[in-house]
Amino acid sequence: MRSPGHGGPPASQKLGEKFSQPFVVENKPGAANMIGNDLVAKSAPDGCTLLFAAAPIALNQALGIKTPLTCKRT
């Protein structure tokens, strides 16, 4: 689990309890979350990486800033 700031540890604890396996938090703050977002975008598509992001990921795109990930509502 990559978390661009705070909030990761409580979420990882809850996810670990729910799925009965550990979730490791790797905080990557900075550059309006772009550092953590970029790492997730470039990680292997094996289902083992989870991005825990806040509003800046959507704000960056709304402002026209090029981001490694896109926010889509499905």
Beta strands, then each sheet from edge to edge (+ up, - down):
strand 1: 2-3
strand 2: 26-27
sheet 1: 1+ 2+
end
